[in-house]
Structure formats: structure tokens, C-alpha cells
Amino acid sequence: MSILTIKDISKRFPGTLALDRVSTFFESGKVNALIGKNGSGKSTLVKIINGAQPATSGEIYLDDERMEFSHPDEAIGKGIATVYQELSLISGMSVAENLFLGRFPMKGKFIDWKKTYDMTEKLLKGMKIDIDAKEKIYNLSMWQCQMIEIAKAMSTDPKVILLDEPTSSLSKAETEILFDLIKELKKKDVIIIYITHRLQELWEVADTCTILRDGVLVGKVDMKDTSKKQILGMMFGEVEVQRRPEDLVHEDRVVLSVRNLTMGKKVKDVSFDLYKGEVLGIAGMLGSGRTELLRAIFGIDKYDEGEIIFDGKAVKRPTPQKMKEMGMGLTPEDRKHEGLIQIASIRDNLCVASLKRISNGLFIDKAREEEFVWNQVNRLQIKFGDIDAEVSSLSGGNQQKVVVGNWLNNQPRLMMFDEPSRGIDVNAKQQIFKIMWELSRQGISSIVVSSELEELLEVCHRIIVMRYGKITDEVIPEGTSIEGLYSICMGGE
């Protein structure tokens, strides 16, 4: 058995103590969950373990050897590999090329391709991954890409593997396939550290759970001996889990009408109406066409046939600029690359969609900009050290709030939320949900896509279900169980 020991680790940033004398340990042969709300310090601890950041004080030992790194490459050299939430695969390359890029086996001055493919097939077979070594990444599904990411980490023969939100892009069925893979890793004497915000996963995949809160170790528990209530209590103290208020009703007036929308094989003859103030959910497994439908409505991707009528007006050849000016907003699935300008400040990211509203001719009205920025900071409870710091410095939950705040500053009449709770904690999710309900009370409609079907039942007035690009069903949350909704999404299988 191998043990990774964390001893009195502290990390201080200007004005913030991110970790305060944290001591714990992670064992091989187990899945060791590491959880905590945004700002708890778990991301900082992971970065210290994998060499991305140095600790201010404290020590880390892998078995009896002290680990000190100035760069992630040094951590990899010592057997510590990380699989991040954002995939790092190169889509135009094959599985084998991605696994061994930068360290191909050579035959003289040339790459030994036969050996490369043999090594890839041996690695994949050993992990029970049934994917062709020569297959291009762009032909793989999201869950297959996630498995290749893990295989890539395992190709370095690690002693420690950190899995950062590995299921955030996966449906329930795909998550179960990934869990089978993780259970295989447990047999290989690898120390598995598993970071997730999906608390319900812990009892399915984890053996132990280490909880951080505000930079302090709250405790470590065996999953077989604990409950969700206990975990939430350790993460937050007292947490108020919101439910859609009973008095939250929408009007009968149609705000958006989509008729016979078709976009290749991704969206097929989709028709639905959205009412003023309604929160409409779209459920379905990965690949069902949910995200593609939102992108077509917003004008990001061109559709082949169909009609979009927004606020009583037929929209011909929609574009994001046109839809934004008409009063529509979209928080994209990939907030990092499509929802935010990572090198720009928090302030600037909050005002991108509303530049016309804060401009006075060619110049920005600084007083109005301040008003817009702080309205959303206070409304969404965005936590930061410096409003002019790069938005990339924020936690995932606070980045998501900035994406939402940016669109709210444009005073939309319809908001579309694509995976709004991905990679954020329970508390941040509840704040996002409250914003949807607040918008509903103001007569502003929302469309919500989420892989976490429990959320749709909690938040929405109505849910439409998509399979293979088509709308196959419609349900009312009050009369639907989570098991029933999963069954409908999977076609009753």
C-alpha cells in the first residue's frame, strides 16, 4: 500500500489564507474523494500536490519520500498525474498520438509507430477501454475522451492520479462506465484522489471523503459510515436547499416559438413554445441535441430548416449579435472558452454583453460601468480579491456567476442556461437557481439544459425531453420522479 501524506500544509495569498495547516492522507487501493464548496481550498491543495503552486509552509510525503516541486513536470516525474476538468486532447490526432505525444518510442531518428500502437493497445486493454488506438479524437464521444484522458495519465505509470470533476460533462449512463474504469484503477495500487461537486456520486465511487471548508480540514470520513446530510453539514454548516416556490407561476403569453427546427443529424424537426416567465428545462443524455438546439436558436450554428419566432417577430438568419440585441442571452456550456475572456478582468467580463448600454459615443461611461459591475457583484454574491484581477483567478462557481452577470447586465427578456451548475458547489448552484426564479417573477423566461436531472426537477416549471435530436416527451416536475425522468431520457431502457 502507498500513502500520500499531507502535513501541516498552509498557503497564503495576498490578503487570503487559502489553506490553514491542513493535515490528511490518501491511500492506494481506494478512491479518496476530496470535496468542499468554492473557496474551500481544495483546488489550491490539488495544485500544491501536483506542483502547479508551492505551499507557503508544510510538507508532502509519498510513502517515505518528501515531495517538493517547482513545476508540474517534476510532479509527473515523481509519479503524480492530474486529469483536469477541461480536456487537453488534440482532436485532430489519434488516441495513440495523444497518449504518447512528446515521448514517442523512437527507432533511430524516427517514431516507432508499431511500438506506439502496441503500447497504446496494451494500456487500453489493461484498463478495459475498448477504443481503437488509431481512432481520431474528434470521432470520440465526451465520455470516451474522458477515459482517454485518464489513460493518458496512466501512461506515465503514476503512483498518484488526481481526477478533477471527471464526470462534469457526462450523463448518468456514461458516468457509470467511467466508474467501472475507476474501480479497475483501484486494483493497480494507485492513489486515486477524486474531486467532485456531485455529492450523490460519492456513495457510488468513493471509499473515503476528505472535506475542506474555508481552508481548514473539517474531517475525513468513510463513505459507508456517513450520509448526505452529514457531508453537507461538514461542507457548509447549515445549508438551506431551495425548492421552486409554489407561487412561482408564468403567464400564458408565448415569448419564444420554435417550429420544425432541423440542423443535420443533431436537431431534427424540433417544435416547442416558451411562455413569459417560464423556467423550461431540456433533459436528455449526452448527444441528445440539447446544446445544439440552444446554439441554433441563438444563431451560433446555422440550421437547415424551421422557424424561430421571438417576442412575436419571425427571426430570419439569426446571429448572436442579432439575438442579443433582441433581448436573448446564452450562458454557454464551455464557460472557460466561450463564456469568458480569461485574460480580461472580472470588471470587463461583467460588461462585455452590455457595452452599448455603458457607452457614451465612443467612450465608456465609467460611472455607469461601476453601477453595472457592482449591481451584479452584489446580486450574485461574486467573491473575489480584486475586481480588476483576471477572471481566470476566480473559482469555477464565481466564474459562472460572472458569465450570468454579464448577460443580466444586458437586461434580457429570455435567458438560456447551458449546464449552469457544471463544476460548481451546492451553495453556488442554489444562488444561480434563485436568479432564475427572480427572473421568472420579473416576467423573464429561462431555458435550462442540465445533465443533472435532479436540478431540472427542482428548478423548472416544465421539462421537455430530447433523444437523438428529437423532442420525445414532456413532463411536469411535480408528477415526475428522478428515476422516471432518467428512464424517459434513456428511452425506457
ROMINU-64087 format. One record per residue (C-alpha): residue number from 1; residue in one letter; z, x negated, y negated. Coordinates in nm, 4 decimals, always signed. Layout:
BEGIN
k|r|zz|xx|yy
NUM|a|Z|X|Y
...
END
This chain:
BEGIN
k|r|zz|xx|yy
1|m|+0.0000|+0.0000|+0.0000
2|s|-0.0873|-0.1165|-0.3524
3|i|+0.1131|-0.0257|-0.6623
4|l|+0.0177|-0.0338|-1.0304
5|t|+0.3403|-0.0675|-1.2288
6|i|+0.3699|+0.0239|-1.5972
7|k|+0.6772|-0.1387|-1.7507
8|d|+0.8066|-0.0527|-2.0999
9|i|+0.4578|-0.0136|-2.2493
10|s|+0.4517|+0.0641|-2.6226
11|k|+0.1532|+0.0965|-2.8530
12|r|+0.1869|+0.1188|-3.2284
13|f|-0.0954|+0.2094|-3.4670
14|p|-0.0526|+0.2149|-3.8460
15|g|+0.1899|+0.5000|-3.9091
16|t|+0.1935|+0.6145|-3.5452
17|l|+0.3840|+0.5205|-3.2309
18|a|+0.1322|+0.6316|-2.9681
19|l|+0.3376|+0.5118|-2.6682
20|d|+0.7117|+0.4534|-2.6669
21|r|+0.8443|+0.2310|-2.3847
22|v|+0.6596|+0.4104|-2.1056
23|s|+0.7521|+0.3031|-1.7533
24|t|+0.5993|+0.4522|-1.4389
25|f|+0.3976|+0.3558|-1.1303
26|f|+0.0883|+0.4691|-0.9398
27|e|+0.0430|+0.4199|-0.5636
28|s|-0.2623|+0.3815|-0.3420
29|g|-0.3331|+0.6437|-0.0778
30|k|-0.2503|+0.9156|-0.3294
31|v|-0.4183|+1.0980|-0.6163
32|n|-0.1930|+1.0236|-0.9136
33|a|-0.2534|+1.2799|-1.1897
34|l|-0.1835|+1.1757|-1.5492
35|i|-0.1594|+1.4639|-1.7928
36|g|-0.0433|+1.5503|-2.1425
37|k|-0.1562|+1.7512|-2.4418
38|n|-0.3804|+1.5985|-2.7084
39|g|-0.1901|+1.3219|-2.8836
40|s|+0.0450|+1.2726|-2.5880
41|g|-0.0648|+0.9115|-2.5413
42|k|-0.2442|+0.9412|-2.2070
43|s|-0.5805|+0.8213|-2.3460
44|t|-0.4042|+0.5249|-2.5085
45|l|-0.2314|+0.4383|-2.1803
46|v|-0.5625|+0.4549|-1.9925
47|k|-0.7244|+0.2221|-2.2497
48|i|-0.4408|-0.0261|-2.2110
49|i|-0.4693|-0.0191|-1.8314
50|n|-0.8494|-0.0776|-1.8382
51|g|-0.8447|-0.3430|-2.1081
52|a|-1.0029|-0.1386|-2.3897
53|q|-0.6881|-0.1813|-2.6030
54|p|-0.3957|-0.4242|-2.5932
55|a|-0.0391|-0.2979|-2.5707
56|t|+0.1968|-0.3744|-2.8573
57|s|+0.4647|-0.4587|-2.6018
58|g|+0.5377|-0.4148|-2.2339
59|e|+0.3826|-0.5303|-1.9087
60|i|+0.1461|-0.4040|-1.6379
61|y|+0.1528|-0.5319|-1.2811
62|l|-0.0952|-0.4753|-0.9994
63|d|+0.1213|-0.5416|-0.6970
64|d|+0.2919|-0.8678|-0.7990
65|e|+0.0288|-0.9935|-1.0447
66|r|+0.0713|-0.9332|-1.4171
67|m|-0.2396|-0.7830|-1.5800
68|e|-0.3353|-0.8991|-1.9309
69|f|-0.6829|-0.8160|-2.0643
70|s|-0.8673|-0.8735|-2.3894
71|h|-1.1807|-0.6851|-2.2751
72|p|-1.2675|-0.4142|-2.0167
73|d|-1.4844|-0.6632|-1.8273
74|e|-1.1709|-0.8626|-1.7489
75|a|-1.0080|-0.5498|-1.6069
76|i|-1.3128|-0.4838|-1.3891
77|g|-1.2901|-0.8425|-1.2665
78|k|-0.9332|-0.7740|-1.1574
79|g|-1.0302|-0.4570|-0.9739
80|i|-0.9687|-0.1855|-1.2354
81|a|-1.2637|+0.0540|-1.2804
82|t|-1.2934|+0.3614|-1.5055
83|v|-1.5148|+0.6693|-1.4758
84|y|-1.5297|+0.8310|-1.8198
85|q|-1.5827|+1.1969|-1.9056
86|e|-1.9148|+1.1152|-2.0773
87|l|-2.1627|+0.9968|-1.8156
88|s|-2.3062|+0.6468|-1.8603
89|l|-2.6001|+0.6657|-1.6202
90|i|-2.9548|+0.5778|-1.7303
91|s|-3.1623|+0.8847|-1.6494
92|g|-3.4969|+0.7067|-1.6027
93|m|-3.3597|+0.4672|-1.3420
94|s|-3.2916|+0.5239|-0.9734
95|v|-2.9488|+0.5667|-0.8160
96|a|-2.9628|+0.2112|-0.6791
97|e|-3.0627|+0.0637|-1.0152
98|n|-2.7748|+0.2400|-1.1880
99|l|-2.5225|+0.1232|-0.9289
100|f|-2.6129|-0.2440|-0.9488
101|l|-2.7575|-0.2843|-1.2995
102|g|-2.6663|-0.6292|-1.4312
103|r|-2.5556|-0.7577|-1.0902
104|f|-2.8544|-0.7108|-0.8609
105|p|-2.8688|-0.9236|-0.5446
106|m|-3.1325|-1.1901|-0.6065
107|k|-3.3889|-1.3662|-0.3917
108|g|-3.4659|-1.6759|-0.5922
109|k|-3.5725|-1.5597|-0.9398
110|f|-3.6460|-1.2044|-0.8272
111|i|-3.4387|-0.8981|-0.7461
112|d|-3.3944|-0.8423|-0.3732
113|w|-3.4834|-0.4731|-0.3706
114|k|-3.4432|-0.4298|+0.0040
115|k|-3.0890|-0.5586|-0.0125
116|t|-3.0218|-0.3468|-0.3231
117|y|-3.1262|-0.0269|-0.1455
118|d|-2.9421|-0.1269|+0.1737
119|m|-2.6224|-0.1891|-0.0247
120|t|-2.6636|+0.1426|-0.2054
121|e|-2.7181|+0.3405|+0.1136
122|k|-2.4189|+0.1742|+0.2801
123|l|-2.1976|+0.2526|-0.0189
124|l|-2.3112|+0.6154|-0.0439
125|k|-2.2801|+0.6698|+0.3314
126|g|-1.9283|+0.5241|+0.3288
127|m|-1.8340|+0.7752|+0.0584
128|k|-2.0160|+1.0591|+0.2388
129|i|-2.2548|+1.1092|-0.0527
130|d|-2.5891|+1.2451|+0.0658
131|i|-2.8203|+1.1276|-0.2148
132|d|-3.1330|+0.9098|-0.1781
133|a|-3.0849|+0.5582|-0.3189
134|k|-3.4338|+0.5731|-0.4767
135|e|-3.3859|+0.9134|-0.6449
136|k|-3.4172|+0.9141|-1.0236
137|i|-3.1032|+1.0191|-1.2112
138|y|-3.2922|+1.2820|-1.4131
139|n|-3.3595|+1.4700|-1.0878
140|l|-2.9891|+1.4981|-1.0043
141|s|-2.7513|+1.7813|-1.0914
142|m|-2.4426|+1.7219|-1.3052
143|w|-2.2064|+1.7072|-1.0086
144|q|-2.4362|+1.4625|-0.8278
145|c|-2.4372|+1.2423|-1.1394
146|q|-2.0571|+1.2564|-1.1446
147|m|-2.0485|+1.1420|-0.7822
148|i|-2.2883|+0.8563|-0.8618
149|e|-2.0590|+0.7538|-1.1498
150|i|-1.7718|+0.7290|-0.9030
151|a|-1.9914|+0.5405|-0.6560
152|k|-2.0862|+0.3007|-0.9377
153|a|-1.7185|+0.2333|-0.9999
154|m|-1.6560|+0.1897|-0.6266
155|s|-1.9443|-0.0590|-0.6011
156|t|-1.7211|-0.3125|-0.7793
157|d|-1.4725|-0.2833|-0.4893
158|p|-1.1876|-0.1735|-0.7181
159|k|-0.8175|-0.1667|-0.6432
160|v|-0.7636|+0.0927|-0.9186
161|i|-1.0013|+0.3715|-1.0252
162|l|-0.9330|+0.5874|-1.3298
163|l|-1.1093|+0.9255|-1.3303
164|d|-1.1224|+1.0732|-1.6815
165|e|-1.1868|+1.4502|-1.6711
166|p|-1.4318|+1.4206|-1.3764
167|t|-1.4688|+1.7988|-1.3340
168|s|-1.5132|+1.8951|-1.7006
169|s|-1.8866|+1.9664|-1.6513
170|l|-1.8623|+2.1162|-1.3035
171|s|-1.8408|+2.4679|-1.1642
172|k|-1.5749|+2.5642|-0.9098
173|a|-1.8021|+2.5103|-0.6084
174|e|-1.9176|+2.1711|-0.7401
175|t|-1.5586|+2.0732|-0.8173
176|e|-1.4640|+2.1348|-0.4539
177|i|-1.7403|+1.8972|-0.3423
178|l|-1.6046|+1.6325|-0.5787
179|f|-1.2522|+1.6878|-0.4489
180|d|-1.3790|+1.6154|-0.0971
181|l|-1.5118|+1.2845|-0.2248
182|i|-1.1811|+1.2009|-0.3945
183|k|-0.9964|+1.2757|-0.0705
184|e|-1.2244|+1.0233|+0.1021
185|l|-1.1300|+0.7641|-0.1615
186|k|-0.7623|+0.8159|-0.0748
187|k|-0.8338|+0.6643|+0.2674
188|k|-0.9652|+0.3400|+0.1170
189|d|-0.6328|+0.2045|-0.0172
190|v|-0.7482|+0.2600|-0.3761
191|i|-0.5042|+0.3574|-0.6506
192|i|-0.6546|+0.6770|-0.7964
193|i|-0.5402|+0.7837|-1.1441
194|y|-0.6738|+1.1302|-1.2241
195|i|-0.6802|+1.2626|-1.5821
196|t|-0.7478|+1.6339|-1.6329
197|h|-0.6778|+1.9277|-1.8626
198|r|-0.7493|+2.1808|-1.5874
199|l|-0.3965|+2.2315|-1.4657
200|q|-0.4991|+2.4577|-1.1772
201|e|-0.6765|+2.1556|-1.0212
202|l|-0.3543|+1.9607|-0.9788
203|w|-0.2403|+2.1556|-0.6730
204|e|-0.5826|+2.1196|-0.5129
205|v|-0.6351|+1.7460|-0.5507
206|a|-0.3244|+1.5622|-0.6781
207|d|-0.0234|+1.4299|-0.4859
208|t|+0.1834|+1.3289|-0.7876
209|c|+0.1754|+1.4139|-1.1567
210|t|+0.2924|+1.1930|-1.4433
211|i|+0.3469|+1.3791|-1.7709
212|l|+0.3456|+1.2304|-2.1212
213|r|+0.4492|+1.4109|-2.4382
214|d|+0.4298|+1.2618|-2.7873
215|g|+0.4033|+0.9098|-2.6482
216|v|+0.7065|+0.9416|-2.4225
217|l|+0.7212|+0.9679|-2.0439
218|v|+0.8636|+1.3131|-1.9716
219|g|+0.8659|+1.2705|-1.5955
220|k|+0.6825|+1.2251|-1.2689
221|v|+0.6795|+1.4969|-1.0020
222|d|+0.5402|+1.5587|-0.6537
223|m|+0.2895|+1.8437|-0.6717
224|k|+0.4243|+2.0084|-0.3572
225|d|+0.7621|+2.0498|-0.5251
226|t|+0.6568|+2.1829|-0.8664
227|s|+0.4997|+2.4888|-1.0321
228|k|+0.2573|+2.5518|-1.3175
229|k|+0.5455|+2.6830|-1.5292
230|q|+0.7381|+2.3577|-1.4779
231|i|+0.4329|+2.1449|-1.5610
232|l|+0.3661|+2.3419|-1.8808
233|g|+0.7311|+2.3142|-1.9751
234|m|+0.7163|+1.9367|-1.9384
235|m|+0.3914|+1.9126|-2.1378
236|f|+0.4791|+2.1414|-2.4270
237|g|+0.8364|+2.2575|-2.4049
238|e|+0.7800|+2.6258|-2.4722
239|v|+0.4145|+2.7420|-2.4605
240|e|+0.3020|+3.0862|-2.5670
241|v|-0.0013|+3.1754|-2.3562
242|q|-0.2108|+3.4171|-2.5610
243|r|-0.3941|+3.7205|-2.4307
244|r|-0.6651|+3.9089|-2.6132
245|p|-0.4784|+4.1541|-2.8370
246|e|-0.5128|+4.5138|-2.7241
247|d|-0.6006|+4.6302|-3.0746
248|l|-0.8950|+4.3871|-3.0995
249|v|-1.1918|+4.6246|-3.0948
250|h|-1.5520|+4.5703|-3.2004
251|e|-1.7878|+4.8010|-3.3860
252|d|-2.0818|+4.9848|-3.2278
253|r|-2.3398|+4.8225|-3.4573
254|v|-2.5718|+4.5748|-3.2831
255|v|-2.5771|+4.2338|-3.4526
256|l|-2.7995|+4.0451|-3.2064
257|s|-3.0587|+4.1915|-2.9729
258|v|-3.2328|+3.9682|-2.7209
259|r|-3.5262|+4.1184|-2.5337
260|n|-3.7113|+3.9755|-2.2319
261|l|-3.6420|+3.6141|-2.3309
262|t|-3.8124|+3.3705|-2.0946
263|m|-3.8145|+2.9882|-2.1034
264|g|-3.9813|+2.8370|-1.7990
265|k|-3.7583|+2.8495|-1.4926
266|k|-3.4382|+2.8076|-1.6948
267|v|-3.4252|+3.1519|-1.8606
268|k|-3.6013|+3.4483|-1.7007
269|d|-3.6516|+3.7856|-1.8696
270|v|-3.3060|+3.7962|-2.0318
271|s|-3.2111|+4.1028|-2.2395
272|f|-2.8748|+4.1931|-2.3935
273|d|-2.7121|+4.3272|-2.7107
274|l|-2.4180|+4.1827|-2.9032
275|y|-2.2042|+4.4055|-3.1225
276|k|-2.0373|+4.3398|-3.4571
277|g|-1.7006|+4.1729|-3.3984
278|e|-1.7529|+4.1465|-3.0236
279|v|-1.6494|+3.8406|-2.8217
280|l|-1.9118|+3.8265|-2.5453
281|g|-1.8704|+3.5883|-2.2528
282|i|-2.1503|+3.4386|-2.0463
283|a|-2.0407|+3.3383|-1.6966
284|g|-2.2269|+3.1576|-1.4237
285|m|-2.2328|+2.8446|-1.2154
286|l|-2.3789|+2.5204|-1.3481
287|g|-2.7579|+2.5588|-1.3662
288|s|-2.7433|+2.9350|-1.4145
289|g|-2.9130|+2.9100|-1.7554
290|r|-2.6126|+2.9748|-1.9817
291|t|-2.6535|+2.6740|-2.2107
292|e|-3.0327|+2.7019|-2.2093
293|l|-3.0059|+3.0636|-2.3289
294|l|-2.7900|+2.9646|-2.6268
295|r|-3.0221|+2.6773|-2.7163
296|a|-3.3251|+2.9102|-2.7076
297|i|-3.1543|+3.1691|-2.9290
298|f|-3.0536|+2.9017|-3.1801
299|g|-3.4043|+2.7559|-3.1871
300|i|-3.3256|+2.4161|-3.0374
301|d|-3.5612|+2.4750|-2.7444
302|k|-3.8789|+2.6829|-2.7665
303|y|-3.9024|+2.9869|-2.5424
304|d|-4.2229|+3.1207|-2.3867
305|e|-4.1812|+3.4943|-2.4292
306|g|-3.9417|+3.7516|-2.5675
307|e|-3.7930|+3.8717|-2.8919
308|i|-3.4790|+3.7881|-3.0910
309|i|-3.3559|+4.0387|-3.3498
310|f|-3.0661|+3.9124|-3.5616
311|d|-2.8947|+4.1385|-3.8124
312|g|-3.1816|+4.3858|-3.7923
313|k|-3.4532|+4.1259|-3.8535
314|a|-3.7008|+4.0004|-3.5926
315|v|-3.6899|+3.6212|-3.5838
316|k|-4.0243|+3.4548|-3.5260
317|r|-4.0249|+3.0940|-3.4076
318|p|-3.6520|+3.0283|-3.4595
319|t|-3.5318|+2.6825|-3.5600
320|p|-3.1733|+2.5607|-3.6010
321|q|-3.2223|+2.5426|-3.9788
322|k|-3.3565|+2.8975|-3.9952
323|m|-3.0814|+3.0370|-3.7728
324|k|-2.8135|+2.8540|-3.9706
325|e|-2.9453|+2.9990|-4.2978
326|m|-2.9461|+3.3467|-4.1409
327|g|-2.5776|+3.3107|-4.0557
328|m|-2.5668|+3.1782|-3.6993
329|g|-2.3656|+2.8801|-3.5756
330|l|-2.3556|+2.6898|-3.2463
331|t|-2.0879|+2.4529|-3.1196
332|p|-2.2826|+2.2580|-2.8531
333|e|-2.1764|+2.1690|-2.5008
334|d|-2.2001|+1.7957|-2.5788
335|r|-1.9827|+1.7674|-2.8886
336|k|-1.9952|+1.3880|-2.8901
337|h|-2.3726|+1.3527|-2.9211
338|e|-2.4855|+1.6898|-3.0582
339|g|-2.1879|+1.8348|-3.2445
340|l|-2.0583|+1.5388|-3.4426
341|i|-2.1772|+1.2333|-3.6327
342|q|-1.9466|+0.9833|-3.4652
343|i|-1.9640|+0.7107|-3.7310
344|a|-1.9146|+0.9583|-4.0175
345|s|-1.5731|+1.0581|-4.1474
346|i|-1.3716|+1.3630|-4.0485
347|r|-1.4292|+1.4904|-4.4036
348|d|-1.8085|+1.4584|-4.3821
349|n|-1.8252|+1.6161|-4.0356
350|l|-1.6429|+1.9225|-4.1647
351|c|-1.9117|+1.9808|-4.4271
352|v|-2.2435|+1.8993|-4.2580
353|a|-2.3405|+2.2641|-4.1988
354|s|-2.2299|+2.3746|-4.5463
355|l|-2.3903|+2.1084|-4.7669
356|k|-2.5796|+2.3711|-4.9669
357|r|-2.2548|+2.5556|-5.0361
358|i|-2.0767|+2.2490|-5.1722
359|s|-2.3727|+2.1023|-5.3622
360|n|-2.4349|+2.1325|-5.7318
361|g|-2.8020|+2.0494|-5.7607
362|l|-2.8495|+1.7037|-5.6126
363|f|-2.4799|+1.6217|-5.6085
364|i|-2.1813|+1.7314|-5.4041
365|d|-1.9140|+1.9248|-5.5903
366|k|-1.6103|+1.7182|-5.4900
367|a|-1.3597|+1.9903|-5.5782
368|r|-1.5449|+2.2418|-5.3619
369|e|-1.5766|+1.9873|-5.0826
370|e|-1.1983|+1.9334|-5.0913
371|e|-1.1446|+2.3093|-5.0736
372|f|-1.3766|+2.3450|-4.7721
373|v|-1.2249|+2.0470|-4.5884
374|w|-0.8599|+2.1417|-4.6292
375|n|-0.9217|+2.5096|-4.5571
376|q|-1.0374|+2.4159|-4.2073
377|v|-0.7799|+2.1403|-4.1576
378|n|-0.5027|+2.3927|-4.2227
379|r|-0.6722|+2.6829|-4.0468
380|l|-0.7418|+2.4902|-3.7262
381|q|-0.4359|+2.2610|-3.7434
382|i|-0.6514|+1.9471|-3.7143
383|k|-0.4315|+1.6411|-3.6573
384|f|-0.5399|+1.3032|-3.7984
385|g|-0.4121|+0.9932|-3.9732
386|d|-0.6759|+0.9628|-4.2458
387|i|-0.9264|+1.2342|-4.3446
388|d|-1.1784|+0.9585|-4.4255
389|a|-1.1452|+0.7888|-4.0849
390|e|-1.4376|+0.8105|-3.8415
391|v|-1.4320|+1.1366|-3.6465
392|s|-1.4549|+0.9300|-3.3264
393|s|-1.0929|+0.8242|-3.3892
394|l|-0.9704|+1.1775|-3.3107
395|s|-0.8597|+1.3122|-2.9733
396|g|-1.1042|+1.5385|-2.7874
397|g|-0.9227|+1.8543|-2.8922
398|n|-0.9228|+1.7611|-3.2585
399|q|-1.2892|+1.6613|-3.2424
400|q|-1.3677|+2.0067|-3.1039
401|k|-1.1747|+2.1654|-3.3903
402|v|-1.3858|+1.9658|-3.6373
403|v|-1.7042|+2.0965|-3.4721
404|v|-1.5767|+2.4542|-3.5081
405|g|-1.4518|+2.3978|-3.8628
406|n|-1.7892|+2.2579|-3.9681
407|w|-1.9601|+2.5850|-3.8722
408|l|-1.6868|+2.8091|-4.0101
409|n|-1.7398|+2.6447|-4.3488
410|n|-2.0915|+2.7897|-4.3432
411|q|-1.9462|+3.1432|-4.3223
412|p|-2.1415|+3.2553|-4.0115
413|r|-2.1920|+3.6142|-3.9005
414|l|-2.2373|+3.5018|-3.5415
415|m|-2.0808|+3.2026|-3.3661
416|m|-2.1965|+3.0721|-3.0290
417|f|-1.9445|+2.8533|-2.8459
418|d|-2.0800|+2.6436|-2.5569
419|e|-1.7897|+2.5121|-2.3446
420|p|-1.5477|+2.5196|-2.6422
421|s|-1.2463|+2.4161|-2.4326
422|r|-1.4024|+2.1307|-2.2355
423|g|-1.1714|+1.8309|-2.2223
424|i|-0.9013|+1.9781|-2.4469
425|d|-0.5462|+2.0776|-2.3637
426|v|-0.3907|+2.4203|-2.3234
427|n|-0.2468|+2.4300|-2.6745
428|a|-0.5772|+2.3361|-2.8410
429|k|-0.7573|+2.5975|-2.6287
430|q|-0.5237|+2.8686|-2.7500
431|q|-0.5939|+2.7715|-3.1112
432|i|-0.9701|+2.7967|-3.0501
433|f|-0.9238|+3.1378|-2.8863
434|k|-0.7171|+3.2605|-3.1822
435|i|-1.0032|+3.1608|-3.4127
436|m|-1.2447|+3.3736|-3.2067
437|w|-1.0087|+3.6700|-3.2344
438|e|-0.9654|+3.6091|-3.6079
439|l|-1.3429|+3.6083|-3.6484
440|s|-1.3626|+3.9311|-3.4488
441|r|-1.1189|+4.1005|-3.6874
442|q|-1.3441|+3.9922|-3.9736
443|g|-1.6441|+4.1545|-3.8031
444|i|-1.7908|+3.8195|-3.6962
445|s|-1.9322|+3.8178|-3.3430
446|s|-1.8990|+3.5385|-3.0864
447|i|-2.0798|+3.4398|-2.7690
448|v|-1.8751|+3.2159|-2.5395
449|v|-2.0027|+3.0065|-2.2478
450|s|-1.7327|+2.8527|-2.0287
451|s|-1.7199|+2.7015|-1.6821
452|e|-1.3532|+2.8027|-1.6679
453|l|-1.3978|+3.1680|-1.5798
454|e|-1.0275|+3.2393|-1.6312
455|e|-1.0815|+3.1777|-2.0024
456|l|-1.3575|+3.4358|-2.0277
457|l|-1.1325|+3.6979|-1.8714
458|e|-0.8611|+3.6038|-2.1196
459|v|-1.0699|+3.5942|-2.4362
460|c|-1.3696|+3.8274|-2.4158
461|h|-1.4380|+4.1989|-2.4638
462|r|-1.7240|+4.1854|-2.2144
463|i|-1.8814|+3.9290|-1.9811
464|i|-2.2423|+3.9032|-1.8660
465|v|-2.3134|+3.7001|-1.5538
466|m|-2.6171|+3.4726|-1.5072
467|r|-2.7645|+3.3324|-1.1876
468|y|-3.0824|+3.1228|-1.1660
469|g|-3.1750|+3.2041|-1.5268
470|k|-3.1311|+3.5813|-1.4982
471|i|-2.8595|+3.8247|-1.6016
472|t|-2.7353|+3.9684|-1.2737
473|d|-2.4243|+4.1591|-1.3708
474|e|-2.1912|+4.2713|-1.6489
475|v|-1.8130|+4.3106|-1.6207
476|i|-1.5184|+4.4192|-1.8333
477|p|-1.2259|+4.1715|-1.8107
478|e|-0.9604|+4.4409|-1.7777
479|g|-1.1098|+4.5605|-1.4496
480|t|-1.2030|+4.2217|-1.3028
481|s|-1.0014|+3.9606|-1.1123
482|i|-1.0764|+3.5898|-1.1275
483|e|-1.1657|+3.5966|-0.7582
484|g|-1.4021|+3.8872|-0.8230
485|l|-1.5735|+3.7111|-1.1124
486|y|-1.6193|+3.3917|-0.9115
487|s|-1.7694|+3.5960|-0.6297
488|i|-2.0146|+3.7667|-0.8679
489|c|-2.1177|+3.4341|-1.0203
490|m|-2.1832|+3.2898|-0.6776
491|g|-2.3780|+3.5952|-0.5683
492|g|-2.1048|+3.7299|-0.3456
493|e|-2.1297|+3.4278|-0.1170
END
